[in-house]
Amino acid sequence: MAAPRFHRVILLLVALACAAASEVGCSDDDRRFPHLDRVRELHRREGGPAAEQEAAARGLLARLLPSHSGSFDFRVISTDQCGGKACFIVDNHPLFDGEGTPELLLLGISGVEISAGLHWYLKHYCAAHISWDKTGGAQLSSVPRPGSLPGVPSGGIMIQRPVGWSYYQNAVTSSYSFAWWDWERWEKEIDWMALQGINLPLAFTGQESIWQKVFQRYNISKSDLDDFFGGPAFLAWSRMANMHGWGGPLPQSWLDDQLALQKKILSRMYAFGMFPVLPAFSGNIPAALRFTVDSNPRWCCTYLLDASDPLFVEIGKLFIEEQIREYGRTSHVYNWGMQSGDDDAIWLMQGWLFSYDPFWEPPQMKALLHSVPVGRMIVLDLYAEVKPIWINSDQCMLHNFAADFEMYGVLDMVASGPIDARLSANSTMVGVGMSMEGIEQNPIVYDLMSEMAFHHKQVDLQVWIETYPARRYGKSIVGLQDAWRILYQTLYNCTDGKNDKNRDVIVAFPDVEPFAIQTPGLYTSSSNMFSTKSSKNYIVMDASNNEYEQPHLWYDTNAVIRALELFLRYGDEVSDSSTFRYDLVDLTRQTLAKYANQVFVKIIESYKLNNVNQVITLCHHFIDLVNDLDMLLASHEGFLLGPWLESAKGVARDKEQEIQYEWNARTQITMWFDNTNTKASLLRDYANKYWSGLLRDYYGPRAAIYFKYLRLSLERKEPFALEEWRREWISLTNNWQIDRKVFPTTATGDPLNISRSLFAKYLRDSDLQKVEGTKSSGKSADL
């Protein structure tokens, strides 16, 4: 079965640009976009009352730092008090007398601006740090007790946004990260958004219920929609017409519950003064609405209504009107251009097509973008930290794929790209943002990127990196500053222009026969090789071979190991910090994963040399490493399989739904899509995860199957049994997808002790020549 077509590369560090380029020179003055005055006035009119937005900010403070609920006073002010721009002001409270009265006065044009001002103050005056709970959460131990908060300079500080909008999310984040969230988790995320200054978030939850109401007007039944909507873990792609029905059908209770959840989400976003981006009609219709197509599709082959068909406008209008009727209001920003149903509609368009399709040269882009009325479109430059569109298109800025785990970033571009784009000739940039496929990883990247929404000049990264570990861990430790300086120059300095989709061998095991795998420097004779390929392929394969996707490596692994040594040497001083424990586990995982890649290449090299003893020894070593890595990951809540599966089951109403939702959750992170007995999905391992439980119960046993067939090939002097390997691996996968085993949701073990032990075992002397001569003493899967 053909895999659904969807874009492998979607961006995280986003810049927003207006559709039509301004013909005037670039300046910081918003008046270069007079056509946006209507939008600003619209949002001012639609924004919630000042009291509601102040209350939202106070509620956030009470959840984030309840001990200091009385230390801050919040007030919404007009843009006139901000010099005509979006801003926040932090000032010493004029009534503070040391007797429990507020110490700081935070003013802003919205609840979002006030919340961002709170974050700015905590970060820059109290050396605090905010990140997702799974990446260590908030570091607030450095905040002085109430009554002792540091003051700001007399007269206060005003921080104006250089551009008005801060965007958040990707069209697929809803499936890779948000699929199983309840209101409690959504409330935390909206708080996080507000603290980062995000005012233009996607809000796609619950739309299937709206579609049901619309399509019912065309006599489309629930059974017809059962084949249209995907399962909960795959809704993003059925919404984009990449596929249909996979993982479904959706129970009516799911539709109803998600609609109720969306109403809570929108209510809170509006309370903060955010402008949520709502879905609109893109032409994707159920098969029951087709007129001329005669086929019997299974999962793919979706139907798109021609945009020139009058029915296109009719359905789109009904959808917008039904949304407004259900939600009671709209921000007028939609992910598709649909003025029918909302005279004030603005089209927010992902500009990914401009990045990957060579057809889109500047003249073609101009023809498309200028066909939309000025001020009616916002274009997201979705890969600007690696492949910025604005350089070639007179416009303006992904980072993570499928919520996988890889310590990766381009911090220099993050610190300079938004500034360069805004100051470029004829710039039409109107915002910045983040559009990762999955969240809860690489907190340093998001900490910097969200801050860029408020910077008018490039950030001095040397200084920023020097202060980062003190904020993140609550203590200033020179050794950890040195470690982060190394990480900035290596892991977070990817300048090769390549997409970083994690293809480490452990989590994305090669589905090829051994001679398709490159072993640099090894040349062998074909006379005693047992390959399923012709003899011309018995020697080193060219690096461009497309059968095996080599793991991306852009940095000096020895330098990163030195950084890990510093973490281990100075870790006792901050071992009680959840943020440090997360970073330590992540860094140890990163180094061991790259070491595992080396071990695997050595296994293949030994196979090509017909050395069965070395193959067996190294395979045992690899499986030991997988199991040890699973033990490491089990020591922090951010690396557990259990929460993903339990949250999926937690939204179910009955046992049948529980089984269906768990299958969705398990399938997304393994095979992803459909398969046969001997042909895996092309999307296998796309959403791979370094999660404890997944390594020991799935990735390790999968590798052991492959290693078994390596050994049998050598012992029997037969070609590698590629089809038999596939049959057994796919059977393992399908059985794992329907399994009901329960995995832990709380961490066990001491990360620092475990990391030190694994460093001594694998990294202190990582010479694989020594490994080849001795059997590993740990327990391993049967080879």
Secondary structure, DSSP 4 states (H G I P E B T S, - for coil): -PPPP--S---SEEEEEESS--SSPP-S-GGG-GGGHHHHHHHHHHSPPHHHHHHHHHHHHHHH-GGGTTSEEEEE--GGGGTTS-EEEEEE-TT--SSSS--EEEEESSHHHHHHHHHHHHHHHS--B---GGGT--B-TTSPPTT-PPP--TT-EEEE-SSSEEEE--TTHHHHTSTT--HHHHHHHHHHHHHTT--EEB--TTHHHHHHHHHHTTT--HHHHHTTS--GGGHHHHHTTS-SSTT-PPPHHHHHHHHHHHHHHHHHHHHHT--PBBP---SEE-GGG-SS-----SSS--EE--TTSHHHHHHHHHHHHHHHHHHS---SEESS---TT-TT-EEEEETHHHHH-TT--HHHHHHHHTTSPTTSEEEEETTTTTS-SHHHHS------STT------BHHHHHHHHHHHHHSTT--EEEEEE--SS-SS-HHHHHHHHHGGG-SS---HHHHHHHHHHHHHSS--HHHHHHHHHHHHTTTB--S--------TTTS---S-GGGS--TT----STT---SS-GGGSSPPPTT-SSS-PPP--S-HHHHHHHHHHHHHHGGGGTT-HHHHHHHHHHHHHHHHHHHHHHHHHHHHHHHTT-HHHHHHHHHHHHHHHHHHHHHHTTSGGGBSHHHHHHHHHT-SSHHHHHHHHHHHHHHTTT-S---SS---TTTTTT----BTHIIIIIHHHHHHHHHHHHHHHHHT----HHHHHHHHHHHHHHHHH------SS--S-HHHHHHHHIIIIITT--HHHHHTS---S-----
